[in-house]
Amino acid sequence: QAEDGIRDRDVTGVQTCALPIYQQVTWSALVVVEPRDERIVIDVEDPRDPFDNAAPLVRAHLRQGGFATSSPSRRPLRIGDLTLHHVVDPRTGWPVEHVRSASVCAPDAATADAIATVVGVLPVEEGLAAVAGFTGVGCCLLDADGVMWRSGAWLDA
């Protein structure tokens, strides 16, 4: 069913999909771009202002590869009055609080998705260092204080 949703898009060379993963926990948004001369523009939602008509947190330009974002703004974990990130830090067992948004561009969507989760859990400096070890991977992080961090390979303008 998900593949049909992707194939039904009428955008040459671009496949986009937002799938409900773990129905009550999170949404995962992935973008796959086939090689092309012009870049496509991807606006990343600001988790502090998660509305369709709000300005994007950041804009990425991608010629090919995959793109993924992990953020608590869609389908957060709610416990009582608390609203928490759906990603849990395996070192502590608690939801991540130090990263509000982690976006990654990579050679493919699966890699982008996996790395977005990893850099969203690691301390910001460690996440940026980890991304620097991968060829063709860039990331943009928004920390809990509202500071934007970008790796050297991040694609924006």
Disulfide bonds with the S-S distance in Angstrom:
none
